[in-house]
Amino acid sequence: MMATARALFEAKSGSTRSLDSVSRRQSRRETALGMTVSGNGKASPGRFGVYGGRYAPETLMAALEELEREYEKAKRDRNFQRRLDHLLRTYAGRPTPLFFASRLTRKLGGAKIYLKREDLLHTGAHKINNCLGQALLVERMGKHRVIAETGAGQHGVATATVCALFGFECVVYMGTEDMRRQELNVFRMRLLGAEVRGVDSGSRTLKDAINEAMRDWVTNVRTTHYLLGSVLGPHPYPTMVRDFHKVIGREARAQVLKAEGKLPAAAVACVGGGSNAIGLFHEFIKDQRVRLIGVEAGGRSEKLGEHAARFRNGSPGVLQGTYSYVLQDEAGQIALTHSVSAGLDYPSVGPEHAWLKDSGRAEYVTASDTEALEACTLLARTEGIIPALESAHAVAEAIKRAPKMKKSDVMIVNISGRGDKDVGILRESLRLE
């Protein structure tokens, strides 16, 4: 019998509610909205197989439904799409290159490795794709205040950036442990005009920052939009954030066909919440010959609390608005997590990834802290590219896998962010001579 996570989309009081009671109430609401899984097994809006859904306080339901309506309209609005495309090209810097890592390929002696260079985007990571899309929705809804959560700081920087561009008030919640590890990004957010509020509860990382952002949203829901940074949370966030990142895979598919005349044998990306990975994977889901490989944080050991490998040690449950795999103990309490990378230490994962895993369409593996650090160093010294430590987990899997593949095979690795933000951690963790 599946374990259930008790820490849900927390209300202002901070109290938690059991999954059973919330599920019954939510099931009635979803049935009314037509959001259940249909008899033919096809996922309905807000669901990826059994995963996903909308588990939230009643206070937020109107805001979530408004967001869903506005996003559905925006998808059909040519002017909205033109403005987004224009900003992605002229402000964010799309399309990003697909770079053939020739020296790394030669060193490993196997598949040809191509790097999708999301690290070259404005603000230094893929996060800007989603933030620009949601900023246009905020403007469309007539709101003026934006809140966000951040772990590694890249989503916080991207949110602060678009708020400065659009003239929105911006508050970013960040765990104090992550603030310590990502001092540079904290300064960048403040320089951009955002208020950064430290969260000193729990593990003082991403999960706790999301809890505080939720409480803020409940209190200020009429004037505030929660710019959620990954394919997490209640519907429509997992679908909407994915759609804003699909451009990664769309570009990569066209670029690899132009460069190699064929599709890749594998597409590899790190998976925290899972936005960069789903952005790359989505365009290839129907191409059964393309292996989709997500890399989680293996941390320091396999002991619960020492890693963030949801698919290795997690079980299905509800956390912060959605039903997916969750790291939890036998009593259903959310487990502590660890990763050398601040962006991968979340105890749950996007519901679409849970569906891809269970269906067998994607596979999920782990890379340890040590492997990620070694991969970061190798990429820096072979290609002159210092990846974010999150992205280094994907590089670590490429290092393991490429030598076992044919030289005629092609592998795409998503470099979701650059490593400037991690220089402090790298300096502490590596002994360079």
C-alpha positions, 0 to 999 in steps of 0.5 A, spaced: 500 500 500 502 506 498 505 511 503 502 518 504 505 524 505 502 529 510 505 535 508 501 538 503 500 545 500 500 549 507 495 554 509 496 560 513 496 557 520 502 552 517 497 546 520 497 540 515 492 535 513 491 528 512 491 526 505 485 522 505 481 528 507 484 532 502 483 527 497 476 526 498 474 533 498 479 534 492 476 528 488 469 531 488 472 538 486 476 535 480 470 530 478 466 537 477 472 540 473 472 534 469 479 533 471 479 525 473 483 520 469 478 518 463 476 511 462 480 510 456 486 511 460 488 518 457 490 524 462 485 529 463 487 536 464 491 537 470 493 530 471 499 525 468 496 518 469 494 518 476 499 524 478 498 531 478 491 534 481 490 541 484 491 540 492 490 547 495 486 551 500 479 553 498 482 560 499 487 559 493 482 556 488 479 562 485 486 564 483 488 558 480 482 557 476 483 564 474 490 563 472 488 556 468 483 560 464 488 566 463 493 561 460 488 557 456 486 564 453 494 566 452 495 559 448 490 561 443 492 569 443 497 570 437 499 577 440 501 574 447 505 568 443 508 574 439 510 578 445 513 572 448 517 569 442 520 577 441 522 577 448 525 570 448 529 572 442 531 579 444 531 579 451 533 572 453 537 570 447 534 564 444 535 560 440 541 557 445 546 553 441 547 546 441 554 545 441 558 539 439 563 537 445 568 534 441 574 534 446 569 531 451 567 526 446 574 524 444 576 523 451 570 519 453 571 515 446 564 513 445 557 517 443 558 524 440 556 529 446 552 535 444 551 540 449 544 544 449 547 551 452 541 554 456 547 557 461 548 562 455 541 565 456 540 572 460 540 571 467 544 564 466 539 559 466 533 556 463 529 559 468 528 566 464 523 562 459 518 561 464 519 567 468 517 571 461 511 567 460 508 568 467 510 575 467 506 576 461 500 573 464 501 577 471 500 583 466 494 580 463 491 579 469 492 586 472 496 584 478 502 588 480 505 584 486 509 577 484 512 572 489 517 567 488 521 561 491 528 559 490 533 554 492 539 555 487 537 562 486 537 562 479 529 562 479 529 568 484 534 572 479 530 570 473 523 573 477 527 579 480 529 580 472 522 580 469 519 584 475 524 589 474 523 589 466 515 589 467 515 594 473 512 589 478 513 589 486 517 582 487 518 578 493 523 572 493 523 567 499 529 563 500 531 558 505 537 561 509 541 555 508 541 556 501 542 564 502 548 562 505 550 557 499 548 562 494 550 569 496 552 571 489 545 570 487 542 573 493 546 580 492 543 579 484 536 579 486 537 585 491 540 589 486 535 588 481 530 591 486 527 584 489 526 583 497 529 577 499 526 574 505 530 568 508 526 562 511 529 559 517 524 553 518 525 546 517 531 544 513 532 552 511 532 550 503 527 550 497 521 546 500 521 551 506 521 557 501 515 554 498 511 553 504 512 561 506 511 563 499 504 559 499 502 563 506 504 569 503 499 568 497 494 565 501 494 572 505 495 577 499 491 573 493 487 578 490 493 583 488 499 577 488 501 572 483 505 566 485 511 565 480 512 558 481 519 556 478 518 549 476 513 543 474 510 542 481 504 545 485 497 545 483 494 545 476 495 549 472 503 550 474 506 543 472 503 544 465 504 551 464 511 551 466 512 545 462 509 549 456 514 555 457 520 550 457 518 546 451 522 551 447 528 547 449 527 541 446 523 544 440 530 547 438 534 541 440 530 537 436 531 541 430 538 543 431 541 536 432 537 534 425 541 539 422 547 537 425 547 530 424 541 528 420 538 524 425 535 524 432 539 523 438 540 516 441 539 519 448 537 526 451 540 527 458 538 532 464 538 533 471 532 533 475 530 537 481 523 539 480 524 537 473 523 544 469 529 543 465 528 536 464 521 536 461 523 542 457 528 538 453 524 531 454 517 533 451 519 534 444 522 527 444 516 523 448 513 520 441 520 518 438 521 512 442 528 510 440 530 517 443 532 515 451 530 520 456 534 520 462 533 524 468 539 525 473 537 526 480 541 528 486 545 522 489 548 526 495 552 523 500 549 516 501 543 512 500 541 513 507 534 517 507 536 524 508 543 524 505 540 525 498 534 527 494 533 521 489 525 521 489 525 515 484 530 511 488 527 511 495 520 515 494 513 513 494 507 517 491 504 522 496 501 529 496 506 535 497 505 542 496 499 542 491 500 536 487 500 528 487 507 525 485 513 521 488 515 524 495 521 522 500 518 520 506 519 516 512 514 510 514 510 515 518 509 519 512 513 525 514 517 529 509 524 527 509 530 531 509 534 532 503 541 533 501 545 535 495 551 539 493 547 543 488 542 547 492 537 546 486 536 539 486 535 538 494 527 538 493 523 532 496 518 531 491 518 531 483 514 534 478 508 529 476 509 529 469 516 526 471 512 521 475 508 519 469 514 518 465 517 514 470 511 509 471 510 508 464 517 506 462 518 512 457 523 515 461 529 513 466 531 516 472 538 515 475 542 518 480 549 522 480 553 523 487 556 529 490 562 527 488 561 525 481 557 531 480 564 535 482 568 531 478 564 532 472 564 539 473 571 539 473 572 535 467 567 539 463 571 545 465 578 543 463 575 539 456 571 544 453 572 551 457 565 550 460 563 551 468 556 548 468 552 549 474 552 544 479 545 542 478 547 541 470 553 537 472 549 531 475 547 530 467 554 531 465 556 525 470 551 521 467 554 522 460 561 521 462 558 514 465 554 512 459 557 515 453 563 510 453 558 504 452 555 507 446 556 507 439 561 512 436 555 513 431 550 515 437 548 522 439 547 524 446 544 531 448 546 533 455 542 539 457 546 545 461 541 548 464 545 553 468 552 556 468 556 555 474 558 562 476 553 561 482 557 555 485 564 558 485 563 558 492 561 551 493 566 549 488 572 553 492 570 549 498 569 542 495 575 542 490 582 542 492 585 545 485 593 545 484 
